[in-house]
């Protein structure tokens, strides 16, 4: 299982439209779109879980592609530095 980070999404992006886009490359196990607290619009990024080979195919095909007039970036999700680090 690989978690993909999708950035540069237009505000009009919905879970249904993003799922439909990524389903062309395999099964979407989970999808989380960051939404504005007040308006409910997409904040421009999402995370998607897919199987390894399917996630790599989606990255290769969709990274740098156009979605609703915006260029989206698709890559592996990397944890932020400094979070959950153990102190010595």
Secondary structure, DSSP 4 states (H G I P E B T S, - for coil): -EEEEEE---TT--HHHHHHHHHTTS-EEEEEEEE-TTT--EEEEEEEEE-HHHHHHHHHHHTT-EETTEE-EEEE--PPTTTTPPP-
